[in-house]
Amino acid sequence: MQKSFVFFTRMVDELVQFSDSDPELAEGIKWLDSQAQKKGISFYEMVFQVLYKHDVSSRAKQWLNSRN
């Protein structure tokens, strides 16, 4: 297994553990899990997709702001 994948899964696992003490985070994780099940993908893949989309969107906004 690649180091980056191991790092990512551990990070997600820690978020899930932390959600025990954060009801809002727990609700978000439940939502992500239900979306992953609907798409037929793993929870980890769903988290990756969300983070990737956020990163792309953020970079696009930065680029757009730098053009103005």
All heavy atoms as TSV, in Angstrom:
chain	resi	resn	atom	element	x	y	z
A	1	MET	N	N	0.849	-1.188	0.000
A	1	MET	CA	C	0.000	0.000	0.000
A	1	MET	C	C	0.890	1.245	0.000
A	1	MET	O	O	1.893	1.296	0.687
A	1	MET	CB	C	-0.889	-0.032	1.250
A	1	MET	CG	C	-2.177	0.709	1.067
A	1	MET	SD	S	-3.265	0.683	2.505
A	1	MET	CE	C	-3.912	-0.957	2.430
A	2	GLN	N	N	0.506	2.229	-0.758
A	2	GLN	CA	C	1.303	3.448	-0.846
A	2	GLN	C	C	1.210	4.252	0.437
A	2	GLN	O	O	0.188	4.246	1.122
A	2	GLN	CB	C	0.818	4.295	-2.006
A	2	GLN	CG	C	1.053	3.674	-3.347
A	2	GLN	CD	C	0.532	4.578	-4.461
A	2	GLN	OE1	O	-0.052	5.618	-4.201
A	2	GLN	NE2	N	0.751	4.178	-5.684
A	3	LYS	N	N	2.287	4.965	0.738
A	3	LYS	CA	C	2.330	5.783	1.945
A	3	LYS	C	C	1.224	6.828	1.950
A	3	LYS	O	O	0.595	7.070	2.976
A	3	LYS	CB	C	3.677	6.485	2.082
A	3	LYS	CG	C	4.793	5.602	2.521
A	3	LYS	CD	C	6.052	6.421	2.718
A	3	LYS	CE	C	7.200	5.552	3.144
A	3	LYS	NZ	N	8.402	6.351	3.383
A	4	SER	N	N	0.980	7.453	0.797
A	4	SER	CA	C	-0.036	8.505	0.746
A	4	SER	C	C	-1.432	7.946	1.010
A	4	SER	O	O	-2.248	8.593	1.658
A	4	SER	CB	C	0.000	9.232	-0.595
A	4	SER	OG	O	-0.200	8.335	-1.661
A	5	PHE	N	N	-1.702	6.734	0.534
A	5	PHE	CA	C	-3.006	6.116	0.780
A	5	PHE	C	C	-3.164	5.775	2.260
A	5	PHE	O	O	-4.220	6.008	2.851
A	5	PHE	CB	C	-3.188	4.861	-0.079
A	5	PHE	CG	C	-4.516	4.201	0.127
A	5	PHE	CD1	C	-5.674	4.767	-0.395
A	5	PHE	CD2	C	-4.625	3.020	0.850
A	5	PHE	CE1	C	-6.914	4.172	-0.198
A	5	PHE	CE2	C	-5.845	2.419	1.049
A	5	PHE	CZ	C	-7.000	2.996	0.521
A	6	VAL	N	N	-2.106	5.254	2.850
A	6	VAL	CA	C	-2.136	4.930	4.279
A	6	VAL	C	C	-2.351	6.200	5.091
A	6	VAL	O	O	-3.172	6.229	6.014
A	6	VAL	CB	C	-0.844	4.205	4.717
A	6	VAL	CG1	C	-0.781	4.056	6.224
A	6	VAL	CG2	C	-0.754	2.848	4.047
A	7	PHE	N	N	-1.644	7.259	4.744
A	7	PHE	CA	C	-1.805	8.535	5.434
A	7	PHE	C	C	-3.248	9.026	5.322
A	7	PHE	O	O	-3.852	9.452	6.296
A	7	PHE	CB	C	-0.844	9.582	4.869
A	7	PHE	CG	C	-1.053	10.958	5.433
A	7	PHE	CD1	C	-0.547	11.290	6.679
A	7	PHE	CD2	C	-1.780	11.910	4.728
A	7	PHE	CE1	C	-0.751	12.556	7.216
A	7	PHE	CE2	C	-1.997	13.176	5.253
A	7	PHE	CZ	C	-1.481	13.496	6.498
A	8	PHE	N	N	-3.801	8.971	4.101
A	8	PHE	CA	C	-5.160	9.444	3.863
A	8	PHE	C	C	-6.175	8.638	4.675
A	8	PHE	O	O	-7.040	9.209	5.336
A	8	PHE	CB	C	-5.493	9.367	2.368
A	8	PHE	CG	C	-6.894	9.795	2.058
A	8	PHE	CD1	C	-7.238	11.134	2.058
A	8	PHE	CD2	C	-7.872	8.857	1.766
A	8	PHE	CE1	C	-8.538	11.543	1.781
A	8	PHE	CE2	C	-9.169	9.245	1.484
A	8	PHE	CZ	C	-9.500	10.587	1.488
A	9	THR	N	N	-6.068	7.320	4.638
A	9	THR	CA	C	-7.046	6.502	5.372
A	9	THR	C	C	-6.936	6.719	6.878
A	9	THR	O	O	-7.955	6.760	7.565
A	9	THR	CB	C	-6.903	5.000	5.041
A	9	THR	OG1	O	-5.572	4.577	5.297
A	9	THR	CG2	C	-7.276	4.712	3.600
A	10	ARG	N	N	-5.725	6.898	7.373
A	10	ARG	CA	C	-5.568	7.180	8.813
A	10	ARG	C	C	-6.178	8.526	9.169
A	10	ARG	O	O	-6.814	8.665	10.218
A	10	ARG	CB	C	-4.098	7.145	9.208
A	10	ARG	CG	C	-3.547	5.756	9.292
A	10	ARG	CD	C	-2.123	5.752	9.747
A	10	ARG	NE	N	-1.604	4.395	9.777
A	10	ARG	CZ	C	-0.323	4.095	9.848
A	10	ARG	NH1	N	0.576	5.058	9.918
A	10	ARG	NH2	N	0.059	2.845	9.865
A	11	MET	N	N	-5.990	9.516	8.296
A	11	MET	CA	C	-6.558	10.841	8.541
A	11	MET	C	C	-8.087	10.753	8.593
A	11	MET	O	O	-8.723	11.306	9.489
A	11	MET	CB	C	-6.127	11.814	7.438
A	11	MET	CG	C	-6.684	13.211	7.603
A	11	MET	SD	S	-6.328	14.281	6.200
A	11	MET	CE	C	-7.404	13.566	4.962
A	12	VAL	N	N	-8.677	10.034	7.644
A	12	VAL	CA	C	-10.133	9.872	7.621
A	12	VAL	C	C	-10.597	9.106	8.851
A	12	VAL	O	O	-11.592	9.474	9.483
A	12	VAL	CB	C	-10.589	9.184	6.312
A	12	VAL	CG1	C	-12.075	8.850	6.356
A	12	VAL	CG2	C	-10.281	10.070	5.114
A	13	ASP	N	N	-9.886	8.057	9.210
A	13	ASP	CA	C	-10.241	7.287	10.409
A	13	ASP	C	C	-10.216	8.163	11.659
A	13	ASP	O	O	-11.089	8.038	12.533
A	13	ASP	CB	C	-9.289	6.103	10.595
A	13	ASP	CG	C	-9.492	5.007	9.553
A	13	ASP	OD1	O	-10.550	5.016	8.873
A	13	ASP	OD2	O	-8.591	4.167	9.415
A	14	GLU	N	N	-9.233	9.050	11.750
A	14	GLU	CA	C	-9.156	9.955	12.900
A	14	GLU	C	C	-10.326	10.930	12.914
A	14	GLU	O	O	-10.864	11.245	13.981
A	14	GLU	CB	C	-7.824	10.707	12.904
A	14	GLU	CG	C	-6.655	9.833	13.291
A	14	GLU	CD	C	-5.318	10.558	13.210
A	14	GLU	OE1	O	-5.295	11.793	13.015
A	14	GLU	OE2	O	-4.278	9.878	13.341
A	15	LEU	N	N	-10.731	11.403	11.741
A	15	LEU	CA	C	-11.907	12.272	11.665
A	15	LEU	C	C	-13.153	11.545	12.159
A	15	LEU	O	O	-13.967	12.109	12.888
A	15	LEU	CB	C	-12.140	12.751	10.235
A	15	LEU	CG	C	-11.429	14.007	9.804
A	15	LEU	CD1	C	-11.653	14.261	8.317
A	15	LEU	CD2	C	-11.886	15.201	10.615
A	16	VAL	N	N	-13.289	10.299	11.747
A	16	VAL	CA	C	-14.442	9.503	12.178
A	16	VAL	C	C	-14.414	9.335	13.697
A	16	VAL	O	O	-15.444	9.500	14.365
A	16	VAL	CB	C	-14.481	8.138	11.453
A	16	VAL	CG1	C	-15.531	7.221	12.056
A	16	VAL	CG2	C	-14.737	8.342	9.964
A	17	GLN	N	N	-13.259	9.045	14.248
A	17	GLN	CA	C	-13.148	8.913	15.709
A	17	GLN	C	C	-13.472	10.236	16.398
A	17	GLN	O	O	-14.159	10.254	17.415
A	17	GLN	CB	C	-11.755	8.443	16.101
A	17	GLN	CG	C	-11.496	7.001	15.762
A	17	GLN	CD	C	-10.068	6.591	16.087
A	17	GLN	OE1	O	-9.178	7.427	16.241
A	17	GLN	NE2	N	-9.850	5.292	16.185
A	18	PHE	N	N	-12.990	11.329	15.859
A	18	PHE	CA	C	-13.237	12.644	16.437
A	18	PHE	C	C	-14.713	13.000	16.399
A	18	PHE	O	O	-15.217	13.736	17.257
A	18	PHE	CB	C	-12.406	13.708	15.706
A	18	PHE	CG	C	-12.526	15.079	16.298
A	18	PHE	CD1	C	-11.921	15.395	17.504
A	18	PHE	CD2	C	-13.267	16.058	15.656
A	18	PHE	CE1	C	-12.034	16.658	18.060
A	18	PHE	CE2	C	-13.397	17.332	16.194
A	18	PHE	CZ	C	-12.777	17.631	17.400
A	19	SER	N	N	-15.427	12.460	15.426
A	19	SER	CA	C	-16.854	12.774	15.289
A	19	SER	C	C	-17.671	12.268	16.476
A	19	SER	O	O	-18.807	12.710	16.668
A	19	SER	CB	C	-17.409	12.205	13.984
A	19	SER	OG	O	-17.539	10.800	14.042
A	20	ASP	N	N	-17.105	11.368	17.268
A	20	ASP	CA	C	-17.796	10.907	18.484
A	20	ASP	C	C	-18.074	12.068	19.435
A	20	ASP	O	O	-19.039	12.041	20.178
A	20	ASP	CB	C	-16.962	9.843	19.217
A	20	ASP	CG	C	-16.918	8.522	18.479
A	20	ASP	OD1	O	-17.803	8.285	17.620
A	20	ASP	OD2	O	-15.997	7.731	18.749
A	21	SER	N	N	-17.218	13.078	19.389
A	21	SER	CA	C	-17.393	14.223	20.287
A	21	SER	C	C	-17.859	15.483	19.568
A	21	SER	O	O	-17.904	16.551	20.162
A	21	SER	CB	C	-16.076	14.505	21.029
A	21	SER	OG	O	-15.058	14.823	20.104
A	22	ASP	N	N	-18.196	15.357	18.277
A	22	ASP	CA	C	-18.644	16.510	17.494
A	22	ASP	C	C	-19.878	16.117	16.688
A	22	ASP	O	O	-19.764	15.521	15.613
A	22	ASP	CB	C	-17.523	16.978	16.565
A	22	ASP	CG	C	-17.858	18.256	15.816
A	22	ASP	OD1	O	-19.053	18.518	15.557
A	22	ASP	OD2	O	-16.923	18.989	15.482
A	23	PRO	N	N	-21.059	16.450	17.192
A	23	PRO	CA	C	-22.303	16.023	16.529
A	23	PRO	C	C	-22.442	16.526	15.089
A	23	PRO	O	O	-22.952	15.814	14.224
A	23	PRO	CB	C	-23.407	16.613	17.405
A	23	PRO	CG	C	-22.768	16.917	18.713
A	23	PRO	CD	C	-21.328	17.169	18.433
A	24	GLU	N	N	-21.966	17.729	14.814
A	24	GLU	CA	C	-22.070	18.273	13.450
A	24	GLU	C	C	-21.187	17.477	12.487
A	24	GLU	O	O	-21.604	17.147	11.368
A	24	GLU	CB	C	-21.681	19.744	13.438
A	24	GLU	CG	C	-21.982	20.438	12.142
A	24	GLU	CD	C	-21.718	21.936	12.203
A	24	GLU	OE1	O	-21.403	22.470	13.280
A	24	GLU	OE2	O	-21.831	22.562	11.140
A	25	LEU	N	N	-19.986	17.160	12.921
A	25	LEU	CA	C	-19.086	16.341	12.116
A	25	LEU	C	C	-19.676	14.946	11.918
A	25	LEU	O	O	-19.632	14.395	10.819
A	25	LEU	CB	C	-17.705	16.255	12.762
A	25	LEU	CG	C	-16.657	15.396	12.059
A	25	LEU	CD1	C	-16.410	15.888	10.634
A	25	LEU	CD2	C	-15.362	15.392	12.859
A	26	ALA	N	N	-20.247	14.393	12.965
A	26	ALA	CA	C	-20.862	13.065	12.877
A	26	ALA	C	C	-21.986	13.057	11.845
A	26	ALA	O	O	-22.114	12.111	11.059
A	26	ALA	CB	C	-21.385	12.629	14.240
A	27	GLU	N	N	-22.782	14.102	11.829
A	27	GLU	CA	C	-23.878	14.199	10.859
A	27	GLU	C	C	-23.324	14.280	9.431
A	27	GLU	O	O	-23.858	13.640	8.524
A	27	GLU	CB	C	-24.741	15.426	11.168
A	27	GLU	CG	C	-26.051	15.442	10.440
A	27	GLU	CD	C	-26.959	14.280	10.783
A	27	GLU	OE1	O	-26.964	13.838	11.948
A	27	GLU	OE2	O	-27.671	13.812	9.881
A	28	GLY	N	N	-22.271	15.050	9.246
A	28	GLY	CA	C	-21.644	15.147	7.929
A	28	GLY	C	C	-21.071	13.821	7.460
A	28	GLY	O	O	-21.186	13.453	6.287
A	29	ILE	N	N	-20.467	13.091	8.375
A	29	ILE	CA	C	-19.893	11.787	8.039
A	29	ILE	C	C	-21.000	10.801	7.679
A	29	ILE	O	O	-20.866	10.023	6.726
A	29	ILE	CB	C	-19.005	11.282	9.199
A	29	ILE	CG1	C	-17.704	12.089	9.192
A	29	ILE	CG2	C	-18.740	9.792	9.086
A	29	ILE	CD1	C	-16.777	11.826	10.339
A	30	LYS	N	N	-22.101	10.841	8.406
A	30	LYS	CA	C	-23.235	9.973	8.070
A	30	LYS	C	C	-23.757	10.298	6.673
A	30	LYS	O	O	-24.093	9.402	5.898
A	30	LYS	CB	C	-24.351	10.123	9.099
A	30	LYS	CG	C	-24.033	9.502	10.433
A	30	LYS	CD	C	-25.141	9.767	11.431
A	30	LYS	CE	C	-24.736	9.348	12.824
A	30	LYS	NZ	N	-25.718	9.745	13.831
A	31	TRP	N	N	-23.831	11.594	6.346
A	31	TRP	CA	C	-24.298	12.001	5.030
A	31	TRP	C	C	-23.345	11.506	3.941
A	31	TRP	O	O	-23.783	10.967	2.919
A	31	TRP	CB	C	-24.452	13.525	4.960
A	31	TRP	CG	C	-24.963	13.973	3.640
A	31	TRP	CD1	C	-26.254	14.018	3.215
A	31	TRP	CD2	C	-24.165	14.430	2.531
A	31	TRP	NE1	N	-26.315	14.479	1.922
A	31	TRP	CE2	C	-25.041	14.737	1.476
A	31	TRP	CE3	C	-22.808	14.608	2.340
A	31	TRP	CZ2	C	-24.609	15.209	0.249
A	31	TRP	CZ3	C	-22.365	15.086	1.111
A	31	TRP	CH2	C	-23.270	15.377	0.088
A	32	LEU	N	N	-22.036	11.694	4.169
A	32	LEU	CA	C	-21.052	11.217	3.203
A	32	LEU	C	C	-21.162	9.711	3.001
A	32	LEU	O	O	-21.081	9.222	1.875
A	32	LEU	CB	C	-19.632	11.558	3.662
A	32	LEU	CG	C	-19.148	12.969	3.416
A	32	LEU	CD1	C	-17.796	13.184	4.084
A	32	LEU	CD2	C	-19.054	13.259	1.934
A	33	ASP	N	N	-21.358	8.982	4.080
A	33	ASP	CA	C	-21.486	7.532	3.992
A	33	ASP	C	C	-22.712	7.139	3.174
A	33	ASP	O	O	-22.641	6.248	2.328
A	33	ASP	CB	C	-21.551	6.919	5.392
A	33	ASP	CG	C	-21.476	5.411	5.367
A	33	ASP	OD1	O	-20.669	4.866	4.593
A	33	ASP	OD2	O	-22.231	4.776	6.126
A	34	SER	N	N	-23.818	7.830	3.392
A	34	SER	CA	C	-25.029	7.506	2.629
A	34	SER	C	C	-24.841	7.834	1.148
A	34	SER	O	O	-25.305	7.092	0.276
A	34	SER	CB	C	-26.257	8.228	3.196
A	34	SER	OG	O	-26.190	9.612	2.963
A	35	GLN	N	N	-24.146	8.928	0.844
A	35	GLN	CA	C	-23.875	9.275	-0.551
A	35	GLN	C	C	-22.962	8.241	-1.205
A	35	GLN	O	O	-23.156	7.875	-2.363
A	35	GLN	CB	C	-23.245	10.671	-0.643
A	35	GLN	CG	C	-24.153	11.795	-0.199
A	35	GLN	CD	C	-25.447	11.843	-0.986
A	35	GLN	OE1	O	-25.442	11.925	-2.209
A	35	GLN	NE2	N	-26.554	11.767	-0.287
A	36	ALA	N	N	-21.976	7.777	-0.464
A	36	ALA	CA	C	-21.069	6.750	-0.981
A	36	ALA	C	C	-21.841	5.468	-1.285
A	36	ALA	O	O	-21.625	4.852	-2.338
A	36	ALA	CB	C	-19.951	6.474	0.025
A	37	GLN	N	N	-22.749	5.085	-0.395
A	37	GLN	CA	C	-23.543	3.883	-0.626
A	37	GLN	C	C	-24.418	4.038	-1.863
A	37	GLN	O	O	-24.543	3.105	-2.668
A	37	GLN	CB	C	-24.392	3.566	0.601
A	37	GLN	CG	C	-23.575	3.083	1.774
A	37	GLN	CD	C	-24.415	2.848	3.014
A	37	GLN	OE1	O	-25.626	2.675	2.941
A	37	GLN	NE2	N	-23.766	2.838	4.169
A	38	LYS	N	N	-25.005	5.215	-2.049
A	38	LYS	CA	C	-25.838	5.466	-3.233
A	38	LYS	C	C	-25.032	5.359	-4.518
A	38	LYS	O	O	-25.536	4.893	-5.536
A	38	LYS	CB	C	-26.480	6.852	-3.160
A	38	LYS	CG	C	-27.593	6.964	-2.155
A	38	LYS	CD	C	-28.145	8.387	-2.141
A	38	LYS	CE	C	-29.152	8.569	-1.022
A	38	LYS	NZ	N	-29.627	9.963	-0.945
A	39	LYS	N	N	-23.766	5.808	-4.472
A	39	LYS	CA	C	-22.909	5.778	-5.657
A	39	LYS	C	C	-22.221	4.429	-5.843
A	39	LYS	O	O	-21.582	4.191	-6.863
A	39	LYS	CB	C	-21.835	6.864	-5.571
A	39	LYS	CG	C	-22.367	8.269	-5.703
A	39	LYS	CD	C	-21.219	9.253	-5.690
A	39	LYS	CE	C	-21.714	10.642	-6.024
A	39	LYS	NZ	N	-20.585	11.557	-6.275
A	40	GLY	N	N	-22.299	3.589	-4.823
A	40	GLY	CA	C	-21.647	2.286	-4.907
A	40	GLY	C	C	-20.137	2.360	-4.787
A	40	GLY	O	O	-19.418	1.556	-5.373
A	41	ILE	N	N	-19.648	3.349	-4.029
A	41	ILE	CA	C	-18.215	3.503	-3.816
A	41	ILE	C	C	-17.923	3.431	-2.320
A	41	ILE	O	O	-18.828	3.502	-1.497
A	41	ILE	CB	C	-17.681	4.826	-4.411
A	41	ILE	CG1	C	-18.347	6.040	-3.746
A	41	ILE	CG2	C	-17.867	4.845	-5.924
A	41	ILE	CD1	C	-17.800	7.399	-4.216
A	42	SER	N	N	-16.649	3.334	-1.999
A	42	SER	CA	C	-16.284	3.266	-0.586
A	42	SER	C	C	-16.399	4.649	0.062
A	42	SER	O	O	-16.377	5.682	-0.620
A	42	SER	CB	C	-14.856	2.743	-0.419
A	42	SER	OG	O	-13.909	3.740	-0.747
A	43	PHE	N	N	-16.501	4.640	1.366
A	43	PHE	CA	C	-16.540	5.888	2.134
A	43	PHE	C	C	-15.284	6.710	1.867
A	43	PHE	O	O	-15.337	7.923	1.682
A	43	PHE	CB	C	-16.690	5.573	3.626
A	43	PHE	CG	C	-16.622	6.780	4.504
A	43	PHE	CD1	C	-17.665	7.682	4.548
A	43	PHE	CD2	C	-15.512	7.014	5.295
A	43	PHE	CE1	C	-17.608	8.804	5.361
A	43	PHE	CE2	C	-15.445	8.134	6.114
A	43	PHE	CZ	C	-16.497	9.023	6.151
A	44	TYR	N	N	-14.124	6.035	1.811
A	44	TYR	CA	C	-12.858	6.726	1.571
A	44	TYR	C	C	-12.848	7.385	0.192
A	44	TYR	O	O	-12.365	8.510	0.040
A	44	TYR	CB	C	-11.674	5.757	1.691
A	44	TYR	CG	C	-11.516	5.210	3.078
A	44	TYR	CD1	C	-11.952	3.927	3.389
A	44	TYR	CD2	C	-10.942	5.967	4.090
A	44	TYR	CE1	C	-11.810	3.415	4.672
A	44	TYR	CE2	C	-10.789	5.473	5.372
A	44	TYR	CZ	C	-11.232	4.197	5.654
A	44	TYR	OH	O	-11.094	3.706	6.919
A	45	GLU	N	N	-13.381	6.697	-0.818
A	45	GLU	CA	C	-13.452	7.284	-2.157
A	45	GLU	C	C	-14.349	8.520	-2.156
A	45	GLU	O	O	-14.042	9.512	-2.816
A	45	GLU	CB	C	-13.988	6.264	-3.160
A	45	GLU	CG	C	-13.001	5.162	-3.476
A	45	GLU	CD	C	-13.608	4.067	-4.329
A	45	GLU	OE1	O	-14.663	3.520	-3.935
A	45	GLU	OE2	O	-13.029	3.781	-5.386
A	46	MET	N	N	-15.442	8.457	-1.408
A	46	MET	CA	C	-16.358	9.595	-1.335
A	46	MET	C	C	-15.676	10.795	-0.687
A	46	MET	O	O	-15.785	11.915	-1.180
A	46	MET	CB	C	-17.622	9.197	-0.565
A	46	MET	CG	C	-18.705	10.230	-0.589
A	46	MET	SD	S	-19.401	10.357	-2.234
A	46	MET	CE	C	-20.031	12.011	-2.174
A	47	VAL	N	N	-14.983	10.571	0.397
A	47	VAL	CA	C	-14.262	11.659	1.068
A	47	VAL	C	C	-13.225	12.246	0.116
A	47	VAL	O	O	-13.100	13.463	0.006
A	47	VAL	CB	C	-13.594	11.169	2.374
A	47	VAL	CG1	C	-12.677	12.232	2.962
A	47	VAL	CG2	C	-14.644	10.752	3.390
A	48	PHE	N	N	-12.514	11.392	-0.602
A	48	PHE	CA	C	-11.516	11.871	-1.547
A	48	PHE	C	C	-12.161	12.735	-2.621
A	48	PHE	O	O	-11.643	13.801	-2.963
A	48	PHE	CB	C	-10.763	10.701	-2.194
A	48	PHE	CG	C	-9.697	11.142	-3.139
A	48	PHE	CD1	C	-8.449	11.518	-2.671
A	48	PHE	CD2	C	-9.937	11.215	-4.502
A	48	PHE	CE1	C	-7.463	11.959	-3.544
A	48	PHE	CE2	C	-8.961	11.655	-5.386
A	48	PHE	CZ	C	-7.723	12.022	-4.902
A	49	GLN	N	N	-13.296	12.299	-3.167
A	49	GLN	CA	C	-13.985	13.076	-4.199
A	49	GLN	C	C	-14.384	14.456	-3.694
A	49	GLN	O	O	-14.212	15.464	-4.384
A	49	GLN	CB	C	-15.224	12.338	-4.694
A	49	GLN	CG	C	-14.920	11.174	-5.588
A	49	GLN	CD	C	-16.181	10.485	-6.087
A	49	GLN	OE1	O	-17.293	10.966	-5.897
A	49	GLN	NE2	N	-15.997	9.345	-6.734
A	50	VAL	N	N	-14.912	14.503	-2.485
A	50	VAL	CA	C	-15.338	15.786	-1.916
A	50	VAL	C	C	-14.132	16.708	-1.724
A	50	VAL	O	O	-14.179	17.881	-2.086
A	50	VAL	CB	C	-16.096	15.574	-0.586
A	50	VAL	CG1	C	-16.293	16.884	0.152
A	50	VAL	CG2	C	-17.429	14.893	-0.846
A	51	LEU	N	N	-13.065	16.173	-1.163
A	51	LEU	CA	C	-11.865	16.985	-0.944
A	51	LEU	C	C	-11.252	17.434	-2.269
A	51	LEU	O	O	-10.799	18.579	-2.398
A	51	LEU	CB	C	-10.838	16.212	-0.120
A	51	LEU	CG	C	-11.223	15.960	1.331
A	51	LEU	CD1	C	-10.190	15.058	1.997
A	51	LEU	CD2	C	-11.382	17.257	2.094
A	52	TYR	N	N	-11.259	16.567	-3.258
A	52	TYR	CA	C	-10.703	16.911	-4.557
A	52	TYR	C	C	-11.518	18.025	-5.212
A	52	TYR	O	O	-10.954	18.995	-5.722
A	52	TYR	CB	C	-10.666	15.670	-5.455
A	52	TYR	CG	C	-10.027	15.929	-6.798
A	52	TYR	CD1	C	-8.641	15.976	-6.920
A	52	TYR	CD2	C	-10.793	16.138	-7.928
A	52	TYR	CE1	C	-8.034	16.233	-8.144
A	52	TYR	CE2	C	-10.206	16.393	-9.158
A	52	TYR	CZ	C	-8.830	16.433	-9.262
A	52	TYR	OH	O	-8.248	16.698	-10.475
A	53	LYS	N	N	-12.839	17.892	-5.184
A	53	LYS	CA	C	-13.701	18.933	-5.761
A	53	LYS	C	C	-13.488	20.270	-5.054
A	53	LYS	O	O	-13.449	21.324	-5.685
A	53	LYS	CB	C	-15.179	18.542	-5.659
A	53	LYS	CG	C	-15.646	17.643	-6.735
A	53	LYS	CD	C	-17.150	17.430	-6.622
A	53	LYS	CE	C	-17.670	16.563	-7.724
A	53	LYS	NZ	N	-19.114	16.360	-7.654
A	54	HIS	N	N	-13.359	20.226	-3.740
A	54	HIS	CA	C	-13.128	21.445	-2.978
A	54	HIS	C	C	-11.801	22.086	-3.382
A	54	HIS	O	O	-11.719	23.307	-3.573
A	54	HIS	CB	C	-13.148	21.159	-1.478
A	54	HIS	CG	C	-12.775	22.338	-0.654
A	54	HIS	ND1	N	-13.600	23.424	-0.480
A	54	HIS	CD2	C	-11.639	22.625	0.024
A	54	HIS	CE1	C	-13.001	24.316	0.275
A	54	HIS	NE2	N	-11.806	23.856	0.592
A	55	ASP	N	N	-10.769	21.276	-3.520
A	55	ASP	CA	C	-9.450	21.787	-3.895
A	55	ASP	C	C	-9.483	22.414	-5.280
A	55	ASP	O	O	-8.952	23.513	-5.490
A	55	ASP	CB	C	-8.416	20.666	-3.842
A	55	ASP	CG	C	-7.011	21.162	-4.087
A	55	ASP	OD1	O	-6.609	22.155	-3.442
A	55	ASP	OD2	O	-6.304	20.567	-4.928
A	56	VAL	N	N	-10.108	21.745	-6.238
A	56	VAL	CA	C	-10.192	22.273	-7.600
A	56	VAL	C	C	-10.964	23.586	-7.612
A	56	VAL	O	O	-10.555	24.562	-8.233
A	56	VAL	CB	C	-10.837	21.234	-8.547
A	56	VAL	CG1	C	-11.198	21.863	-9.888
A	56	VAL	CG2	C	-9.902	20.050	-8.742
A	57	SER	N	N	-12.079	23.617	-6.904
A	57	SER	CA	C	-12.900	24.831	-6.845
A	57	SER	C	C	-12.127	25.983	-6.210
A	57	SER	O	O	-12.160	27.117	-6.693
A	57	SER	CB	C	-14.181	24.555	-6.064
A	57	SER	OG	O	-14.948	25.715	-5.933
A	58	SER	N	N	-11.424	25.687	-5.135
A	58	SER	CA	C	-10.650	26.706	-4.436
A	58	SER	C	C	-9.545	27.268	-5.331
A	58	SER	O	O	-9.331	28.488	-5.393
A	58	SER	CB	C	-10.050	26.109	-3.165
A	58	SER	OG	O	-9.256	27.033	-2.499
A	59	ARG	N	N	-8.859	26.392	-6.043
A	59	ARG	CA	C	-7.788	26.841	-6.942
A	59	ARG	C	C	-8.350	27.664	-8.092
A	59	ARG	O	O	-7.731	28.644	-8.524
A	59	ARG	CB	C	-6.996	25.657	-7.465
A	59	ARG	CG	C	-6.131	25.026	-6.407
A	59	ARG	CD	C	-5.448	23.779	-6.948
A	59	ARG	NE	N	-4.813	23.041	-5.895
A	59	ARG	CZ	C	-3.501	22.843	-5.823
A	59	ARG	NH1	N	-2.709	23.351	-6.734
A	59	ARG	NH2	N	-3.001	22.150	-4.829
A	60	ALA	N	N	-9.507	27.271	-8.593
A	60	ALA	CA	C	-10.131	28.026	-9.685
A	60	ALA	C	C	-10.511	29.426	-9.205
A	60	ALA	O	O	-10.306	30.412	-9.934
A	60	ALA	CB	C	-11.363	27.291	-10.203
A	61	LYS	N	N	-11.027	29.536	-8.003
A	61	LYS	CA	C	-11.374	30.850	-7.451
A	61	LYS	C	C	-10.124	31.707	-7.268
A	61	LYS	O	O	-10.143	32.900	-7.562
A	61	LYS	CB	C	-12.117	30.699	-6.128
A	61	LYS	CG	C	-13.538	30.219	-6.288
A	61	LYS	CD	C	-14.217	30.048	-4.948
A	61	LYS	CE	C	-15.598	29.459	-5.111
A	61	LYS	NZ	N	-16.238	29.186	-3.824
A	62	GLN	N	N	-9.053	31.095	-6.779
A	62	GLN	CA	C	-7.800	31.834	-6.610
A	62	GLN	C	C	-7.294	32.340	-7.952
A	62	GLN	O	O	-6.859	33.482	-8.076
A	62	GLN	CB	C	-6.730	30.954	-5.961
A	62	GLN	CG	C	-6.939	30.708	-4.504
A	62	GLN	CD	C	-5.887	29.748	-3.931
A	62	GLN	OE1	O	-5.187	29.060	-4.670
A	62	GLN	NE2	N	-5.801	29.710	-2.615
A	63	TRP	N	N	-7.336	31.493	-8.958
A	63	TRP	CA	C	-6.892	31.881	-10.290
A	63	TRP	C	C	-7.752	33.024	-10.826
A	63	TRP	O	O	-7.237	34.010	-11.352
A	63	TRP	CB	C	-6.949	30.684	-11.236
A	63	TRP	CG	C	-6.548	31.038	-12.628
A	63	TRP	CD1	C	-5.293	31.161	-13.119
A	63	TRP	CD2	C	-7.432	31.343	-13.708
A	63	TRP	NE1	N	-5.321	31.518	-14.444
A	63	TRP	CE2	C	-6.643	31.635	-14.840
A	63	TRP	CE3	C	-8.813	31.396	-13.843
A	63	TRP	CZ2	C	-7.181	31.971	-16.069
A	63	TRP	CZ3	C	-9.350	31.716	-15.067
A	63	TRP	CH2	C	-8.538	32.010	-16.161
A	64	LEU	N	N	-9.065	32.891	-10.665
A	64	LEU	CA	C	-9.974	33.915	-11.153
A	64	LEU	C	C	-9.726	35.253	-10.439
A	64	LEU	O	O	-9.678	36.305	-11.085
A	64	LEU	CB	C	-11.421	33.481	-10.943
A	64	LEU	CG	C	-12.506	34.367	-11.534
A	64	LEU	CD1	C	-12.313	34.526	-13.042
A	64	LEU	CD2	C	-13.879	33.803	-11.228
A	65	ASN	N	N	-9.525	35.208	-9.144
A	65	ASN	CA	C	-9.249	36.430	-8.382
A	65	ASN	C	C	-7.919	37.067	-8.788
A	65	ASN	O	O	-7.781	38.290	-8.756
A	65	ASN	CB	C	-9.273	36.161	-6.881
A	65	ASN	CG	C	-10.675	35.898	-6.368
A	65	ASN	OD1	O	-11.659	36.315	-6.966
A	65	ASN	ND2	N	-10.764	35.189	-5.252
A	66	SER	N	N	-6.958	36.255	-9.154
A	66	SER	CA	C	-5.659	36.796	-9.545
A	66	SER	C	C	-5.720	37.446	-10.926
A	66	SER	O	O	-4.874	38.261	-11.269
A	66	SER	CB	C	-4.586	35.690	-9.560
A	66	SER	OG	O	-4.791	34.815	-10.647
A	67	ARG	N	N	-6.737	37.122	-11.700
A	67	ARG	CA	C	-6.898	37.698	-13.041
A	67	ARG	C	C	-7.548	39.071	-12.986
A	67	ARG	O	O	-7.479	39.820	-13.933
A	67	ARG	CB	C	-7.751	36.779	-13.933
A	67	ARG	CG	C	-7.280	35.359	-14.008
A	67	ARG	CD	C	-6.278	35.092	-15.046
A	67	ARG	NE	N	-6.801	35.429	-16.367
A	67	ARG	CZ	C	-6.042	35.669	-17.401
A	67	ARG	NH1	N	-4.738	35.594	-17.289
A	67	ARG	NH2	N	-6.561	35.957	-18.564
A	68	ASN	N	N	-8.198	39.384	-11.896
A	68	ASN	CA	C	-8.903	40.677	-11.777
A	68	ASN	C	C	-8.037	41.752	-11.207
A	68	ASN	O	O	-7.221	41.731	-10.463
A	68	ASN	CB	C	-10.152	40.516	-10.899
A	68	ASN	CG	C	-11.165	39.622	-11.592
A	68	ASN	OD1	O	-11.214	39.545	-12.805
A	68	ASN	ND2	N	-11.966	38.944	-10.800
